[in-house]
Structure formats: structure tokens, C-alpha cells
């Protein structure tokens, strides 16, 4: 077995425990260990990603117990890509926190962040549905601590709403696991994929109930309509670097939808058919419309940024709902783009707040330029990768019955995003004292004025990192699209995944 596969899960967990117990009063040492951890994760995830480029699927059997009875971690192109994306994003966030001083505004930031990395990486690697639930819970605990980092009544209230909503999702997740286990007798994803094809006619309705509950749970994580209302308040009131890292959190829900509904609950399975495609498309369209409308009506930049994340999730869900190789390729490209774009926007808005302080003066030209670049990326305007991602989605939907609806929705909402970002940005940077368009946060959550100070070089560099990745994603769009197309092809070829986990005779039972 390749023992490097488990390192993205084990290493952050060990480092988090060490920081919580032995470095709790030494912020500098925590920063050093946290930066070293994300740097090591980049190296490991890059190596794992390269190892999957030959099309192989690798497994790691915990305790050397054979599946489906033992717990396995599965590394394929998709999970390796998500690991690499997470480590790159985490690097920008950790450097920004250290450079801006955000990590010193509360206790145990770096320990919580490492636990968050453990949960995210575990969710991407697990080959067991129940352990997907376990890693979701790790995410919930760590993300709640990060959401209320720095204190304040508003953060506590929005954090409570976030926790309650996710606890509802966790409860439904347990119900779905019990239902699916009763029908299939297993929770190993590969084994479940085989059992679903053999479900007796009398159990098909129960199977559909379990699959529907899973879709609701993943929809909550992905902030899909009608479960999207928790996202704007949570992202707006969370510390800006935390909101930047939360750009990957909604993608965990999107990843789970891709994984489960291309491997287990495929249209070829009995009682499944096209029901989930038919549900995902309207959910994605409405989510996109709600997000774009929120951007158009937002009076504060942080609220605008929060709704833009919602709009990007709607666009991503539309691409996923196509359930074709070109559609999945477009979804993966847009997933990577929207993650970096959202992170860049939140980090830049924190720079705006720091540059402005309580005086209401407009930030300098460089920060305004960063906002302009981030807004272009999020809105999907050329020349950055958002434009390419939306073109790929539109092209993938050409042969669909709902082509006209998809095109109209994406094009109209793109115009709404452009207008929203242009109007709020211009009025904010040119008329900073306009009371209708207040600055993002020149008062802390407890009402204390936040002093303006010279922008810190390390924070500036860290905020530019996601924008640099967007430039790379644009320049190398052709080769990256080729790699993602191979990933989408492998994702739809379920036999490769099943055989890697259960052995060459698994298809015959």
C-alpha cells in the first residue's frame, strides 16, 4: 500500500493536537508549524496527484482489513485533484492569517484550522459512506470554532444558525445511512454500487428514499436551494480568512454529489433513472438566481461577496446536473476557478477594511486593482478563467432539452453579477462616505472602531496567491481542461473504481 495516501488526514490531526497541547501560548511557533504543514501538504498532494495521472485508482486499507468489511481510503484523479486544491488554498489562507494578525484575535486558530484540513481531506479520500459522515462532523466542529474566532455577538448568532442547520443535515445523514444499509447491507461505496444494481423491486422505493435523503444532506452542504439561507450570513460575519477557506467547504457538498451520484446512484440503477438530474438542474438554476439577485441588492461588499459564493454554487450545480463527460469536465474546471475566485475576493475585502479603518477613506489604488481583478473573476468576465468556465458549461449543455433555459439563466445572471460588482465597487471606492453603501466593516462586531494601518506585505502577497492561481488556470486552460476531461471520464467509468476497491471479480459478485 501507498502510505502517503493517509498522510493528508493523519498529519494535520497530529499537528493540531500538538499545537493545542504544547503551543497554545506561543503564536509564533503555531504559525511556523501551520505554514510547514500546508507546505508539506502541497508536496504530498502534488505527488499523489501525479501518481494518478496514469489512470490508476489506489486504495489504503486501514488496519489491513479488506473491503467491504474494513475502512478504505481511495485515491483517484478526482480525490487527488481536490486534495491539491485544498492544500493550495490553505497555503494562501494561513499566510494571510499570519501576515494580517487574524490568527492572534482568538484562541487555537491554527489548531482548529489543522483539524479543518483533516476533515476536508478525509471527506475527499474516504471510500466509505459512513466515514464521509464522520469527516463531515469533523468539519462541522472545526468550522464552528473558526466561524466564531475573535468573538462577538453577531458571530455567535450566525455560528449557532450554521451549527443548527448542519446538525439537521447530520441527522438526515444518519437516517439515510440506516436506510441504505437496510437495503444494501453495506456502506462501502464500491460495494454499495454493486448492491444497488441488484436491489429487489420491493426495496426500490426504500432505496430511493435513502438516496433522496443523501441528496438533501449534500444540498445543505453545498448551499443549494432551498437550503441556501445559512450561507450569506455565515460567510459575511465569519473572519475574512475563514470565509476564504470556506470556499472549499461548499465544494465538499458538490464533491459528494459527484461521487455518490456517478458511482452509486447512477441513472442505470433500478428506481433511479433521471430523477436526480431532474432535481439538480432546477435547484442549481434557482440557487444561481437567488445568489445573483443578492449580489445586485447587497449594500455592503462582504454581503455581496457572500451572495456571489451562492451564485457560483448555482452555476456549479447546473454543470453537475448535466451528468455527461463534457458537463462534468466543465463542472470540475468551474469548481477550481470558483474556489480560488471566492477566496481571493474575501481576502481582498479584508485588505480593503484594513486600509480604510473607521475614517471612511477610500483604499489605495493597488487594493482597488485587486478588487477589480477579483470581481472580474467572480463575475465570469474575460480574460480570467471564470469566462472560460462558463463557456465550457454553455458548450456542454448544447444538446440538452433545457439548453435555452440554461443559457438564458447563466447569461442574465452574469450580467446581474457584473452590474452588482460594478455599482457597489464604484460607489464604495469613489464615495466611501455614502451612508447607504457602508464599508465592509469599519467597526468590529462589538462596535469597536477598527484602526486603519499600513497594509502588511505578507498579507498583500497572500491575497495575491489565489489571483495568481486564476491567471495560471486561464493561461493553461487547454492542458488543464485535458486533465479534467480524463478525470471526468474516469469518474464515469465506475468499473475502474469498483475493481480497485473490491478486486477484479467484484463485477461478477
N, C-alpha and C positions, 0 to 999 in steps of 0.2 A: 504494500500500500504506500501511497504517496503521503507521508505525514505532514507535508506542507499544507495540505488541504484544511486541516483543522486549526492551523495557526491563526487565521483571521478571526476565529472565535475565541480560542484559548488565550492568546497573547493580550488582547485588550482586557479580558476578565482578570488576568493575573496582575497586570499593571494597575488596573482600577483598584483592586484590593490593596496593593502595596501603597498606592497614593493615599487611599482613605485611612490606612492604619499608621503608616510610617512618615508621611509627608504632609499631614493635614495642616501644619502651621508653616510650611516652607513653600511659598508660592513659586519662587524661582525654580526650585527643584521639580515641582509639579510641571511647570512649563517645559523644562528640559526633557523630562520623561514623556510628556504628552507629544511633543514635537518628534522625539525619537521614535515613538510608537507609530505615529502616522507615516513617518518616513519609511519605517520597516514594512508597514502595511502596503505602501506603494510598491516597494521592491517585491514583496511576496505576491501581491495580486497581479503585478505585471508578469512575473514568472508563471503563475498559474494560468493567466490569460494566454500567454504564448504557447503553453503546453496543450491548450485546447484547439489551437488553430488547425491541427491535423484532423479535426472532426471527432476525436475520441471523447468518450464520456468516462470519467474516473469516479470511483466511489471510495469512501473511507468508512470502514466498519468499526464502529465504536465497541470496545471490549472484544473485538474479533468475533462478534456474534453475526451469523449470516442472516441476511434479509430473507423473508419479510419479518422474521422474529426479532432481529436486532435493529438498532437505530443506525441509519446510514446518512452520511453527508454525500451529496452528489455534485460533482463539478462538471459542467458542460459549458458551451460557449456563452449561454445567457447568464448563468450564475457567475462565471468568471468576469464577464463584462460589468455586471452590477457591482462586484467586489472592487474592481478597478475604479469605477465611477465614484463609489463611496469613499475610497481612500484619497482620491484626488480632491474631492470636495472637502473632506475632513482636514486636509492639509491647509487649505485656504482659511477655513474657519478657525482652526487652532492658532495659526499665525496671526489672524486678525484679533482674536481674543487676547493673545499675549501682547500684541502691539498697541491695542487700544485701551487695555486695562479692564476690559469687561470681566475677565476671569477673577478679578480681585473684588468684585462688588457683592459677593456672596460666598458661601462655603461649598467646598467639594465640587467645584465646576468641572475640573479635569477628570476626577474620578467618575462623575456622572456621565461625562462625555465618552469616556472609555467603555463604560457599561452600555451606552447607547450604540457604540460601534459594534460591540459584541452582539447585541440583539439584531441589528441590521444585517450584519454579515451572516449570522446564524440563520435568519429568515431566508436569505438568498441561497444558502448551501443545503439546508435540510431536505432530505428526501422522504420525510415522514410528516403527515398532515398534523398529527398531534403536537409534534415538536415545532411545527410552524406556529401553533397556538402558544407554546411555551415562549418562543422568541418574541412573539407579539407582546406577551406580558412583560418581558424584559424591556422592550421598547417603551411600553406604557409607563412603567415605574421610573425609568431613567428620564424619559421626556417630560414627565410631570415635574421632576426636580429641576430640570433645565428651564422649563417654562416659567417657574416662579423664582428663578435665580435673580437675586437682587432685591426681592421683596416688593411690597406694595399691595394695597388692597385690590386694585384692578387686576393685577397678575394673579392673585389668589382666586378671584372670582372667575376669571376666564379659565384658569387652570382647573378649577373644580368642574366647570362645564365640560372641558376637554376630557377629564378623567371619567365623569359620569357617562358621557357619550361612548367612550371606548370600553367602559365596563359593560355597557349594554351590548356592544359588539362582541366582547369576550364571552358573555353569557350565551349569545346566539351561536358563537363559535363552538362552545361545548355542546349545545343542543345538536348542532349539525354533525359534530364528530360522533356523538352517540347514535344518531340516526344512520349515518353512513356505515358505522361499524356493525350495527344490527343488520344491515342489508348485505354488506360485502364481507364482513368478518375480518377486516384488515384496515390499517390506517397508513401502511406503506404506500406511497403514491403510485409506484410502478405496479405493485400487486393489486392495488385498487383499480388501476386502469384495466387490468385483465378481468377482474371480477365484475366490473360494471358492464362489460360486454356480455356477461353470462347471467345477468340478473333475471330471475323468473318473472313472468308477466305480472304475477300478483304483488311483486315487490317494487315494480317500476314507479308507482306513484310515490312510495316512500323514498325511493332514490331521488326522485325529482324534488321532493321537499328538502332533503338534505343538501342537494346541490343549490337550491334556491336560497337556503339559509346562508350557505357559504358566499354566494354572490352578494347578499346583503352585507355580510361582515366585511368583505373586501371592498364593497362600495363605501362603507363607512370610513375605512382606512384611506381610500382614495378620494374622499370628499365628493362622491358622485351624488347627483340629485336622486332622491330628496333628502339625503343625509349630509348635505354640504354646509349646513348653517354653523357648525362648530369652527370651521376653518378661518373665516375672516377675523373674528375676534381673537382667536388664539394666536394667529400669526402677527396681528397688529400689536398686541400687548406683550408678546414674548420679547426677550432681549434680541436685538437685531442679528447677532451672530447665530443665536439659537434658531431664529426663524430661517436664516440662510441654510443651516444644516437640515432643518425640517423640509427643505425642498426635496430631499431624498425620502422622507417619511411617507408622503403620499404615493411615491413611486413603489414603495413596498406593496401597497394595495394593488397597484397596476401590475406589478410583477406576479403577485399571487393569482390574479385573474388570468394572466397569460399562461402561467404554469399549469394551473388546475384545469382550465377550460380548453387547453390544447393537448393535454396529456390524459386526463381522466374523463372529463365530461365533454367528449368530442361530439360533433353532430352525428357521427356514425353510431354512437352508443344508443341502445334502446331507451325510449321515452325522452331523449334529449332533443334531437333534431336541431332546429334553428331557433329554439326558444330563447336561448341566452344572447344570440346575435340580435334577435328582435328586441330584447330588453336593453342591451347595452347601447345601441345606437340612439334611441330617444333620450336615454339617461345622459349620454355624452353631449347631445345637442342642447338639452335644457341646461346642463351644467355650464356649457360654454356661454349660452345666452345670459344666464344669471351672473357669471363672472364678468362678462363684457359690460353688462348693464351696471354692475357695481363699480367697475373702473370709470365708466362715464359719469357716474353720480358721486364719486368719492370727493370729499373736500380736503382730505389730508393724504399726503403721499404714502404713508405707511398703510393706510386703509386701501388706497389704490393698489399698492403692491400686493396686499393680501388677496384682493379680488382677482388680480392678474394671475396668481397661482391657481385659483379656481378655474379661470378661463383656460389656462394651459392644460389642466387636468381634463376638462371637457374635450379639448382638441385631441388629447392622447386617447381618451376612451373611444372617440369616433374612429380613430385609426385602428384600435384594437378590435372594435366591433366588426371590422371587415373580415377578420379571420381568414385572410389569404396571405400567401407569402409576400407579395408586394405590400399589402396593408401592414403586416407585422414588421417588415423592414422599415417602412415609414414610421411606424409607432416607436420602434427602438431608436431611430435617429432623433425623432422629436423628444423622446424621453431623455436622452442625453442632453440635448440642447436646452430643454426647459428646466432641467435641474441646475445647470450652470447659470442660465439666464436669471432664474429666480434668486439664486444665491448672490449673484453679482448685484442685483437690484437692492436687496436688503442691506448688503454691506455698504453700498454707495449711499443709501439713505441714512445710514448711521454716520457716515462721514459728513453728510450734509448737516445733520443735527449737531455734530461736534463743532463744525466750522461756524455755525450760526450762533449757538448759545441762546441766552434769553433776550438778546437785544433785537432780534428780528432782522439782522443784516443778511444780505444775500451772500452765499458762499462764493469762493473764488472760481475763476474760470476753469481750472483743471477739474474740480469737483463737478462743475456743471457739465463739462465734457464727458465725464464718466457717467453721469446721469443720462445724458443724451445717448451714449452708446448702449447702456443697459436698457433704456426704453425702446430703442430700435430692436434690440434682441428679443425682448419680451413681446413686443407688438407684432413681430414677424415681418419686419421691413427689410428690404435689401440694403446693404450687401451681406448681412450676417446670416448665420445658419438657420434662424427662425423662418426666414423666407424659403429656404431650401426645404426645410422640414414640412412646411405647409404645402409646398408644391408637390412633394412626394405623396402626401396624403391625398391631395386632389387627384393626382395621376392614378393612384391605386384604387380610387373609387369610381373610375370612369365607366366600368362595366357593371355597375350595381344599379338595381332598380331605384335606389334613393339618391342617385348621383346629383340631381338638381337640388335636392334638399341639403345635401352635404356641402356642395359648392356654395350655395346661397348663404348658408349659416356661417361657414368659415370666412367667406369674403366680407360679409356685412359686419360680423363681429370683429374682424381685423380692422376695419375702418373705425369701429367704435373704440377699439383699443388705441389706435393712433390718435384719434381726437381727444380721448381722455388723458393720455400721457402728454400730449402737446399742450392742452389747455391748462392742466394742473402744473406742469413743469414751467411753462412760460409765466403764468401768474405768480407762481411761487418764487422763481428766481428773479423776476423783474419787479414784482410788487410784494416784497416779503412782509410788509406791514398790513396787508389786506386782511381784516379780521375774518372774512368769510373763508379764506384759504389759509388756515393756520399752518405753521410749520409742523413737521412731523412730531417733534417732541422737544420743545424748548423748556418744558417743565418735566421733572421726574414724576413718577406715578404718585408720589406723596405730595406733589405740589411744589417741591423744592426746585428753584431755578438751576438749570444745568449751565455751568460757565463755558463760554467759548474758549478754545485753546488752539494753539498751532497744531495742525494735523501731523500725526506721528508718522514717520517714514515707513515703519514696518506695517502699520495699518493700511497705508496707501498701497504698498506693494501687495499685501494680501488681498485687498479689494480688487486689484487688477488681475489676479490669478484666474478667477472664473471667466473674465472677459478674454484673457489670453487663450483659454481653452476653447472659447467660442470662435475665436479667429482661426485656430487650428482646425476646428470642426468645419469651418467654412472653406478654408484653403484645400484641405484634404477630403472634401466631401465625397469625391469619387471613390478613392480607396476605402474610406470608412463605410460608405454605402455597400461596397462589395463584401466587406467583412460582416456587416449586419445582415445582408441578404443570406449569407451562408448560415448565420445564426438563426434566422427565421426558418430556413429550410430544415436545419437540424431540429428545431423546436417542433415542427410539424411532422417530422418522421419519428413517431413515438416508439417504433420498434428498436431504434438505437438506444434510447433511454432505458426501456424495459429490459432489454438484453444485458445492458451493462450492470443493472442492479440485480436482476434475478437469474441471470445466466442464459446461455444460448437456447435452452429448452423451454424457456418461460412462455413463449407464444403458444406452445402446444400444451401448456399446463403441466 
